[in-house]
Amino acid sequence: MLSSVVAALAALGAFTATAQAGSRGATHIVQLREGVSLAEGGALIRATGGRVAGGVPIIRGVGARLPRGTVAALERDDRVKAVSVNAAVRSLATPVDASRLATAYPYAANAPPGWHSATGDGVGVAVIDTGIDGGLPDFVGADGRSRVVAAAVTNPDATTAADTYGHGTHVAGIIAGDGTRRAAVDPVAGKYIGIAPRARLVAIKASDDTGRGTVLDAIYGLQFAVDHRSDYNIRVVNLSLASTVAESYRTDPLDAAVESAYFNGLVVVAAAGNGGSAPDAAHFAPGNDPFAISVGAVDDQGTQARGDDTYASWSTVGRTQDGYAKPEIGAPGAHIVSTLARGSAFAGLCPSCVVDGDYIRLGGSSMAAPMVSGAAALLLELHPDWTPDQVKTTLMRAARDISGGYREVNASAAVSTTTPFSGANAGIAPNPLVDPTLGTIDYARSSWGRSSWGSIGADALVSDWARSSWGCTCPTPATGTLDSTRSSWGSSSWLARWSY
């Protein structure tokens, strides 16, 4: 009996592997008639100039990439039962109810119409930030469990994975908050919803408990996302931070880490910065890396109408020191209301920014980047085989024009794209330390010193690595005004602005 069970499980495993192989790159599914073997079917497909992607024994079928004009000929062949398009599938979960939305930004990003097709369900988004308050009802999934499926700490000075500062929870709510998960009697139920409200979140805390962090902490956050991408289906990484040391992407260690993640199959979304049109505004990692999707902030004027959207004057725009135009895309980033971490410093830093008790209003390219991270999650739910370049290019092509010659993310238009665009990153030379084929970094040529960019191991959710430094423009608690003298980070900063 035991041997038969083992054999059955082995057969199931073999079938699963074969079936998955049959989906890779297949444009069609060719079903064969009784008595025709899969080998014969494969030979038939190759004879038409097609390519076999794999066998699907359960339906006596073959996944195939077929050239144009060959389908009709195959359908007429006596050995073929049917030829079907390998269509995308989508979840039939209950659509997100946007009827009570109180914020304009989902409409400015044109996300709600796309929620009938995709909500980010099952897609993992890593948020390298100050942590996420995963216990908020906005992050509860359909099964009653938190959609913050993992929490890691890469800053050795942090004593907890909790978001004691508040920035990361606000960013996470923009990506995947879902206020409809609140009790129906809650007066704020359904008022605040993120761009991909069913996506999963991975909280990577790269700061200490007071919001201070380091470039090296962020680099190890990217390492964690790469190491655990299969464990949590991480497909997108959000970086709402920036180095305060301007350096070419070809030598900057944070940019090298971004590219390593990119070549490992992760879409990396980075805030462009809040430097306006200053000559060096676009010179800082990770927003200056050409492989990342750099996002600038749009002011939606607080209206659902999209015709009045304008690019925020304080949001970075310009060229990097290597000549690349940044940002690639804009997204709502002014007066954005999103989730407030319970007991975090944010409420005390700006009491007048608190909205409906459990939310807070902020602005900055920190808030714009997660809009695009959410849009990327929507795309990847429908098209899990799309590459980071295809996701980036499709988002850029689907974006709409706004005044001043800028482009704003258009989530629904991107979601409706069935064939990916590509080429946004074509011909770009990667950081010389990064192997674009393997996504690894050549330590022998690295001069980073303490950075090792080594695997942290499956169970090492808390690191003890040495620190570099960051930098912050922090508001004084009494006035909410910006006081650069309170900065103690040194070489990177959260890209948020207080809103009223």
N, C-alpha and C positions, 0 to 999 in steps of 0.2 A: 504493500500500500504506500509506504513511504517513498519507495523508488518511483512509483507512478506519479506521485505528487511532485517530486523533484523533477521528473522528466517533463511534466506538464508546465511547471514554472520555467524550466529551461527553454521549452518551446515558445512560451509566451514572451520571454525575454528576447529570443531570436526574432520573433515576429515584430515586437515593438521596435527593435533596431532596424529591421527591414522597412517597416512602415515609415519610420522617421526618415530613413535614407531616401525613400520614394518621394518625399515632399521637397527635398532640397533642390531648388532651381527648376522644379517641374512647372510647365505651363499648362499641361493637360494630363488627364488620367485616361489611359487606354485599357478598356476591359475586353478580355478575350473570350471567345466562345469555348464551350465544353470540349475538352480534348486537346486544346491548344496550350502548350506549355509556356511558362514565362520566358524561357530561353528563346522559343520561336517568336514570341511577341517582341522581345528585345531586338532580334535580328530583323524583324519587319520594320520596326521603328528606325533602326539604323539605315535600312535600305532606302528610306524616304529622306535621309539626310538629317534625321532627328537624333537626339541624344538621350540615352536612358538614364534617368535619375535614380531608379531603384524599383524593386518589385513590391507589390502589395498583394500577397497571397490570399488574404481573406476575401477579396473580390475578384480573384484571378485577373489582377490588373498590373499595369506598369506605369509608374510615373515617368513622364517624358517631357523634354523640351523640344517642341515641334516647330519647324520653320513655317513661315507664312505659306498658305496655299496647299499644305499637305493634309489638313484635317479631312477634307472632303474625300480624298483618295483613300485614306485609311478607313473611313466609314463605309466605303463601298467594298472593302476587302471582306471575303467570306469568313476569315478567321477572327474578325473584330466584331465584338458585340456592340460597343459604344465608345465614343470619344467625348469626354467631358472636360470643360475648363476647370483647372485647379483653382477654384475661386477662394478668396479669403473668407474666413469664418469670423463671426463676432459673437460676443456674449449676448444672451437674451435676458440679461438682468434688467430689473426695473430701471427705466431711465431716470436721470436725476431731475427732480422737480425744481425748476428755477422760478416758480411763480412768486416766491416771496423774497427774491434777491433784493438786497438793499444797497448793493454796491454796483458801481458802473463798470469796473475793470473787466469782469468776465465778458461783458458785451463789447467793450473796446477791443479785447483780444479775440472777439467773435467765437467764444468757446461754446456757449449754450446750444446753438444749433447742432454742433457736432456731437453733443452728448447722447443723441439718439443712436449714434454709430459706435462711439468709443468714449470710455470714461477713465482710461488708464488702468483698467482692472488687471491685476497680476503683474504689472510692470514695476520694477524696483527703481526708485530714485534715491541715490545717496546724497545726503545734505551735509556737506563739510562745513561746520558752523559752530554754534555754541551749545548744541544739543537740541532735543525736541521733547516737549512735554507730551509724551504719547498717551497719557491718561485722559486727555481732553476728549469730550464726546465727539468733537469734530473729526477725530482720527479713528473712530470705531468703525469696524467693517460690518458686513452683513451677518457675519457669524458671531457678532458681539465682542470680538477680540480687537485689540489695537492693530491698526495697519502700520504702525511703527514696529516693524518685524525684528529689528536688531538695533542695538546701541553699542557703539564703540567709543573709547576715549583714547586720543592720541597725544594729549597734553599731560605730561607727568605731574603738573601742579594741580590738576583737577582732582577733587576728592569724590566726585559723584558724576554719573553720566547725565544727571538731570540738567535741564536748561535753567540755570540760576540767573542768567543774564537776560535772555528773552529774544535775542535776535534770531536764533535758529528756528524757534517755534513760529515766529511771524513768517519767516521765509517758507517753512514747511506748510503752513496753512494756505499760502498762495498757490503752492504746487498742488496740494491734495487735501485741503480742508473740506469738510462736508457738513455744513450746519444742519442739513436735513436729518442727520443722525441724532440730533437732540430730541428730547421728549416733545411730543406734539403740544403739550401745555406750556412749554418753554416759550416765552414771548420773542426770543431771538431765533427760534428754530427756523432753519432754511434761509436766514438773511445773509449769511456769509458762506460762500462756496468757492473753492479753488478751481484751477483750470482742469486738473485731472482728478476728480474727487473720489475715485476708487483705486488710485495708485497706491502701491506700498512704499513705505519710507524706511530708509536706513539712516539712523542718526549717528553721525560721526562727529564727536565733540573735539574740536581742535583748539579750544580755548580753556583757560582755567575757569574757576567758578565766578570770577568777576569780569569775564569777557576778554581777558588778555590771552593772546595766543602768539604763535610764531610761524614763520614760513615753513620751518621744518615740520611743525605739527600738521600743517596743511598737506605737506608732501606725504607724510605717513598716512594721512587720511585718504589720499588718492591710492596709496599702496593697499590699504584695507579694502577699498572698493574693488581694486583689481583682483586681489586675492580671493575675495568672497563674492565675485560677480555671479558665479553659478549657484552658490548657496541661496542667494536671495533674489536671483534674476535681476541683478543690478544692470540697467541699460543706460541710465542717465546719471550724471554727476553734476550737482549744482555748487558753484563757487561764488558766493556773494561777498567777495573780499578782494583786496588788491595789495600788492607789494608797494612799499613807499620808496623802493630803490629802483630807479629806471635802469633796465639792462636789456640788451638784445635777446630775443627769444632763442637765439642760437647758443647762448651761454647761460641763460637764467635757469637755475635748478627747478624752480616751480614750473616754468614752462616745459622743461624736460619731463617732469612728472605728468603734466597735462597730456603731453604727446604719448607718453608710455600708456596712459589710460586709453587714449584715443585708438592707438594701434592694437590695443587689447579688446577693441570692440565697444568702448563706452562713448556715448555722446557727452561731451564736456561743455557745459554752459557756464559762461563767466560774465559777471557784471563788468560793464565797460569802465565804470568810474564816474566820479562826480566832479571832474575837472573842467567842465565846459569846453571851450575851444582854446584853452591854453596851449602853447606850442608843444609842451611835453605831456599833455593830458593822456594820450594814448600809448605812453611808453612803459606802462607798468604791467607786470605779470599778475594774474594769468590772462587778463583781457587783451594783452598785446600778442598773444599766441595765435598764429594764423589758422591752426587746426581747431581751436575752440570756437564756439559760437559766442561772439561777444555781443552783449545786449545793452542798449542805451535806454534811457527812461523817457517815456511819452507822458504828457499831461492830458488825461481824458476829460478834463474840466469838470469832472464829477457828473457827467451826463452819459446816458446810454447811447445817445446819438454819436456816431463815429466821425461825422463830418467836421467836428470842432477840435479833434485831437491835434495836438502840436508837440513837437519835440521839445523837451524841457531844456531851457537855456543853460542850466547848471550841469547837465549830463554830458559826459565826455563825447567829443567827436573830433576826429583828426586822423593823422597817419602815424603809424608806429615808427620807431627809429630804423626799422627794416623796410619801410615803404608800404606797409599794408594799411588799407583804409579800414577804420574801425568807427563805430561798431558795424557788424553785418546786418543787424536788425534792431528795431525798437520795440518796446512793449510798455504798457502802463506802469508807471513808477512814481507817480505823485499822489499824495494823500490816500494811500492804500490801507484799507482796514483789513486786518487779518488776526489770527489767533494770538492770544497773550498767555505766555507761560505762567502758571499759578505760582505766586510768591517770588517772581523774578524781579530783577532790578528795574526793568523797563517802566513799570507802572510808577515807581517813585521818581524816576528820572524825568518823566513828563506826564504828570497826572492829568493834564488837560487833553492828552492824546488818547486816553482810555475811552473806549466806546462800548456801551451796553455791558459794562462790567468785565466781560471775558475777552474783549478784543481791543486792539490798539491801532491807531492810525500813524503810519510812517511813510516816508518817501525816500527815494534814492534808487540808483541802479541796482542796489541790493534787492529791491522789490521787483524790478523789471526782469532780472535774470530768471527767477522762478516761474514767471509767466511762460517763458519759452521752454523751460524744463518740463512744465506741465504739458505744453503742446507737443513736445517730443515724446512724452509718455503716451499721449493719445495715438500718435502715429505708430509707435512701436507695439501697441496692443493689436492694431490691425495688421501690421506688417513686421512681425518679429524677426524676419530675415533681412531687413534693411540694414545697411551699414551706416556708421556715423556720418560718412560723407553724403550718403543718400538722404538721411534725415536732415542734415544741415542744408543741403541744396534745395530740397523740397520745401522746407520752411521758408527759405529765402525767396524762392520763386513764387510761393503762395502769398507772401506778404503783400500788403496793399500800400499804395502811395498816400502820404499825408503831406500837409503843407511844408514847404521848405525843402522839398526834394528828399525827404526821409521815407523810410519804409517801416510799417508796423505789422507785427505778427497777426496772422489771420488763421486761427486754429481750425475753423470749419473748412476753409478752402484747402488747407493742408490735408485734413482728414479725408476729404473727398477725392484726393489724388490717389489713383489706383496703381499707376506706373511711376516709380520714383524718378526724380531728376537726380543728376549726379554731376560732379566736376568742380564743386566749389573749392575743393582742396587739391585739385589736380595740379601737378607740376611744382608744388611747394616743397622746398627742401626741408626736411625735418631737422630738429636740433641734432648736431653731430654726435651727441652722446647716445642717441636713441636709435635702435635697430628697428626700422619700420616694418620688417617682416615678422619679428618676434615680439616687438613691443617692449624689449628689454633695454636696460641702460648699461653702457660700457663703463664699469667702475675704474678700469685702468686709465681711462682718459679723463675721469672726473676729478675736479679739484674742489669738491664741495666740503671736504673735511669730515665733519661728523655725520653727514648723510650717507647711509649705506644702501637705501632702497632695496632692502632684502625682504623676503617673505616674513610676515609676522606670525605665521602659524595659524592653524584652524581655530584654536581655542584662546588665542591671546587677544582678548578684546580690550585689554588695557596695556598700554605700552609704558616703558620707563626710559624712553629716549631722551637724550640731551636736547636742550632748547636753543633756538636762535632768538629772534625778536620780531615783533610786529609793530603796530602803530595804530592809534585811534584818535579821531577827533571827537571827544566825548562832551556831552552836554552837562552843564552844572545842574545839580538837583533843584536849586532854588528857582532858577530862571528859565531853564530849558535852552539857554543860549550855548553856543559852541565854545569850548575852552580847550585849546590845543595843549595847554600846559598840563592837563590831566592825562595826557597820553603817556603810556609806558610800554607800548608794544614794540615800536622801533622800526619794523620793516614791512608791515602789512596793516591793512585797516578794513573794517566792515564798512560797506558802502551804503549807509543808511542816513537819512535826514529826518529830523523830527517834523511832524506835520500837526497843524492845528485846525 
